[in-house]
Amino acid sequence: MKWQGRRGSANIEDRRGRSVGRVGGITGMGAIAVLLIGYFLGVDVTPLLQNGGQSVQTSGELSAQDRAMGDFVSVTLADTEEIWSEIFATELNRTYHPATLVLFSEVTQSACGNASGATGPFYCPNDQKAYLDTAFFTTLSQQLGAGGDFAAAYVVAHEIAHHVQDELGILDKVNALRARSSEAQSNALSVRIELQADCFSGIWARHAAETFGSIEPGDVAEAMNAAARIGDDTLQRNAGRRPMPDSFTHGTSEQRQRWFATGFESGDLGACDTFAARNL
């Protein structure tokens, strides 16, 4: 992915180096299994990791790698802003209002509760901010086997896709319906939300290739690999659990790949209507 030397976004709130977290409790492969469940199944596993732990505070200094990842996220965010502003204007005759992306280390606060390494990247509609600990990219590469800068860009694009859903009024309607639903029904609606965000991410990738020429050979394959690695079924198997479809909240590996591909190949918002799809 060609991103160096390109414009970054002004909508970055960098809180790294000034957060307080905890370490201890579950460690090693046990911690990895717990974290993987928390990252992608929407469960805050911080209490499990904190049990018996000690408080720590970051030094306030960012490494060269941290600064580079911050620059990378900023450029990716700027790309999403330009692309979605154009789509909203030309296809919807509307104005796109960009989200703020919060970079943090270990733990921070959001209007939706704690953001932590245990919750993973997420979008909070209450403050219209996306939250990301850039250390997650290391986990994505080293623990999940989804390396590459475009895999990381896919993560950013996915969270911003939730903001697009918010801008379109989709999140409010679906979350209101989920509040009145059973757990299984709520999970099924969550899967449709997440798969639509994957499809929107594919639209972003197509436009990034056409608008900026930033997509290089192998980049889309990196995103497809990331989508496969973070499917609910794959994550549950890797955590030593039998896949339980009623508990899925993001979709299977095959579904996530297919909906990303749908967005990338079509470039069409209408093709991403997962709520009208009979078969996901």
C-alpha positions in Angstrom: 0.0 0.0 0.0 1.5 3.4 -1.1 0.9 5.7 1.8 4.2 7.4 2.8 4.4 11.1 2.1 0.6 11.5 1.6 -1.9 13.7 3.4 -2.9 12.8 6.9 -6.2 13.5 8.7 -6.8 16.3 11.1 -9.4 14.1 12.9 -6.9 12.1 15.0 -7.0 12.3 18.8 -3.8 10.8 20.0 -4.0 9.7 23.6 -1.1 7.3 23.4 1.5 7.5 26.1 -0.9 8.8 28.8 -3.1 5.9 29.7 -3.2 3.7 32.7 -3.7 -0.1 32.4 -3.1 -3.3 34.3 -1.0 -6.4 33.7 -1.0 -9.8 35.2 -3.6 -12.5 35.8 -4.0 -14.7 32.7 -0.8 -14.7 30.7 0.8 -16.5 27.8 -1.3 -18.6 25.4 -4.2 -18.4 27.8 -4.2 -14.6 27.6 -4.0 -14.8 23.8 -7.1 -17.1 23.6 -9.0 -14.8 25.9 -8.0 -11.7 24.0 -9.0 -13.2 20.6 -12.5 -13.9 22.0 -12.7 -10.3 23.4 -11.3 -8.6 20.3 -13.9 -9.9 17.9 -16.9 -11.2 19.8 -17.6 -7.8 21.5 -16.7 -9.0 25.0 -14.6 -6.8 27.4 -12.3 -9.4 28.9 -10.3 -6.8 30.9 -11.5 -8.2 34.3 -10.0 -11.6 33.4 -6.7 -10.1 32.5 -6.6 -7.8 35.5 -7.2 -10.5 38.1 -4.2 -10.5 40.3 -2.5 -7.9 38.2 -0.6 -4.8 39.0 -1.2 -1.2 37.7 1.1 0.2 35.1 1.4 3.5 33.4 3.0 4.2 30.1 6.1 6.3 29.9 4.6 9.0 27.6 7.3 8.4 25.0 6.3 6.9 21.6 8.7 4.7 19.7 9.6 5.3 16.1 7.3 2.3 15.2 4.5 3.9 17.2 4.9 7.2 15.4 5.0 5.4 12.0 1.8 3.5 12.8 0.1 6.7 13.9 1.1 8.3 10.6 -0.2 5.3 8.7 -3.6 5.4 10.4 -3.8 9.2 9.8 -3.2 8.7 6.1 -5.7 5.8 5.9 -8.3 7.9 7.8 -7.8 10.8 5.4 -8.4 8.4 2.5 -11.7 7.3 4.0 -12.8 10.9 4.5 -12.1 11.9 0.9 -13.7 8.8 -0.5 -16.9 8.8 1.6 -17.3 12.5 1.2 -17.3 12.0 -2.6 -19.7 9.0 -2.4 -22.1 10.9 -0.2 -22.1 14.0 -2.4 -22.4 12.2 -5.8 -24.6 9.2 -4.9 -26.7 10.4 -2.0 -26.6 14.2 -2.4 -25.6 14.4 1.2 -22.7 15.8 3.3 -20.4 13.3 5.0 -19.3 14.3 8.5 -16.1 12.5 9.3 -15.5 10.6 12.5 -12.7 11.2 15.0 -10.3 8.4 15.4 -8.8 8.0 18.9 -5.4 6.4 19.2 -4.7 5.0 22.7 -2.3 2.8 24.6 -3.7 -0.1 26.7 -6.8 1.7 28.3 -8.8 4.8 27.7 -12.4 6.0 28.2 -15.1 6.3 25.5 -18.7 7.4 25.7 -19.5 3.6 25.2 -17.4 2.6 28.2 -13.8 1.5 28.6 -11.7 1.1 25.5 -8.8 -1.4 26.0 -6.5 -3.8 24.4 -9.1 -6.4 25.4 -12.0 -4.9 23.6 -10.0 -4.3 20.4 -10.8 -1.6 17.8 -14.4 -0.4 17.9 -16.7 2.4 16.9 -18.7 4.3 19.5 -21.9 5.9 18.1 -22.4 7.8 21.3 -19.5 10.1 20.6 -19.0 9.2 16.9 -15.4 8.2 17.5 -13.5 5.1 16.5 -11.0 3.7 19.1 -7.8 1.9 18.2 -4.7 0.8 20.1 -2.1 0.5 17.4 -0.6 -2.4 19.3 -3.5 -4.4 17.9 -1.7 -4.4 14.5 1.0 -6.5 16.1 -1.6 -9.0 17.4 -3.2 -9.0 14.0 0.1 -9.9 12.3 1.8 -12.1 14.8 -1.0 -13.9 16.6 -3.7 -14.0 13.9 -1.5 -14.4 10.9 -2.9 -11.3 9.1 0.1 -9.2 8.3 0.6 -6.4 5.9 -0.2 -2.7 5.8 -3.4 -3.2 3.9 -4.7 -5.7 6.4 -4.2 -2.9 9.0 -5.9 -0.4 6.6 -8.8 -2.8 6.4 -9.2 -2.7 10.2 -9.4 1.2 10.1 -11.7 1.1 7.1 -14.0 -1.3 8.8 -14.4 0.9 11.9 -15.0 3.9 9.8 -17.6 1.9 7.9 -19.6 1.7 11.1 -19.5 5.5 11.2 -20.9 5.5 7.6 -23.7 3.3 8.9 -24.2 5.8 11.7 -24.3 8.7 9.2 -26.9 6.8 7.2 -29.1 6.1 10.2 -28.6 2.4 10.0 -27.0 1.9 13.4 -29.8 3.6 15.3 -32.5 1.6 13.7 -30.7 -1.8 14.1 -29.5 -1.1 17.6 -33.1 -0.2 18.6 -34.3 -3.5 17.1 -31.6 -5.4 18.9 -32.6 -4.0 22.2 -36.0 -5.6 21.8 -34.7 -8.9 20.5 -33.6 -12.1 22.1 -29.8 -12.7 22.4 -29.8 -15.0 19.4 -31.7 -12.5 17.3 -29.5 -9.6 18.5 -26.4 -11.6 17.5 -27.9 -12.3 14.1 -28.5 -8.6 13.6 -25.0 -7.8 14.7 -23.6 -10.2 12.1 -25.6 -8.2 9.4 -24.2 -4.9 10.7 -20.6 -6.3 10.6 -20.9 -7.9 7.2 -22.2 -4.6 5.8 -19.2 -2.8 7.3 -17.0 -5.3 5.5 -18.8 -4.6 2.3 -18.4 -0.9 2.8 -14.7 -1.5 3.4 -14.5 -3.2 0.1 -16.1 -0.1 -1.6 -13.5 2.0 0.1 -10.7 -0.2 -1.2 -12.0 0.0 -4.7 -12.2 3.8 -4.6 -8.8 4.0 -3.0 -7.3 2.0 -5.9 -9.1 4.3 -8.4 -8.6 7.6 -6.7 -5.2 7.4 -5.2 -3.5 4.5 -7.0 -2.5 3.4 -3.5 -3.4 -0.3 -3.9 -0.4 -2.5 -4.8 -0.4 -6.1 -6.0 -1.2 -8.4 -3.0 -3.0 -5.7 -1.0 -6.5 -7.0 -1.6 -5.3 -10.5 -0.8 -4.0 -9.1 2.6 -7.4 -7.7 3.3 -9.1 -11.0 2.3 -6.8 -12.9 4.5 -7.5 -10.6 7.4 -11.2 -11.1 6.9 -10.8 -14.8 7.0 -8.6 -14.8 10.1 -11.2 -12.8 12.1 -14.3 -14.8 11.2 -16.2 -15.9 14.3 -15.9 -19.6 13.4 -12.1 -19.3 12.9 -11.6 -17.3 16.1 -13.6 -19.7 18.2 -11.7 -22.7 16.8 -8.4 -21.0 17.5 -9.5 -20.3 21.0 -10.2 -24.0 21.6 -14.0 -23.6 21.3 -16.5 -25.4 19.1 -18.0 -22.8 16.7 -21.5 -21.9 17.9 -23.4 -20.0 15.2 -26.0 -18.5 17.6 -23.1 -16.8 19.4 -21.6 -15.3 16.2 -21.6 -11.5 16.1 -19.4 -10.7 13.1 -19.9 -13.5 10.6 -17.9 -16.5 9.5 -14.6 -16.2 7.7 -16.3 -17.1 4.3 -19.0 -14.5 4.8 -16.6 -11.7 5.8 -14.4 -12.4 2.7 -17.4 -12.6 0.4 -19.0 -9.4 1.5 -15.7 -7.5 1.4 -15.3 -8.8 -2.2 -18.8 -7.8 -3.0 -18.1 -4.2 -2.1 -14.7 -4.2 -3.8 -16.0 -5.7 -7.1 -19.2 -3.6 -7.3 -18.3 -0.3 -5.7 -22.0 0.0 -5.1 -23.7 0.9 -1.8 -26.9 -0.9 -2.9 -24.9 -4.2 -3.2 -24.1 -4.0 0.5 -27.7 -4.3 1.8 -27.0 -7.3 4.1 -30.3 -6.7 5.8 -32.3 -7.5 2.7 -30.1 -10.5 1.8 -31.9 -13.8 2.3 -28.6 -15.7 2.5 -25.5 -14.1 4.1 
